[in-house]
Amino acid sequence: MRIETYGQQLEITPALQEYVESKLKRLDRHFDQPIEVRVQLAVAKPDHRAEATVTVPGKTLHADAAGENMYAAIDVLADKLNRLILKHKEKQQDRYAPRAVSDAL
């Protein structure tokens, strides 16, 4: 998994970089193939904003979150991305699931 973190008029400290990577590492367990994550951190007073775009095989997912501090925004973002990926995987499994004979009639 490749995580690219950048700030919009905000300097990304090593602590923020490490926190983003530790929170988003859990997304990697859902896929066998490598995925890319682009995270943008910004301050829009009074909120701190975190946005991410995840490129998974066959789709691009996007989520954003806001919080009273950057760490809270990253936590909410990680949870949203996890739910989006699980939803995407469910749709993929439903698409390729064999249909019962009664469904075809």
Summary of the structure (lengths in Angstrom):
residues: 105
radius of gyration: 16.6
end to end distance: 43.4
largest distance: 60.1
contacts: 285
relative contact order: 0.16
helix: 46%
strand: 33%
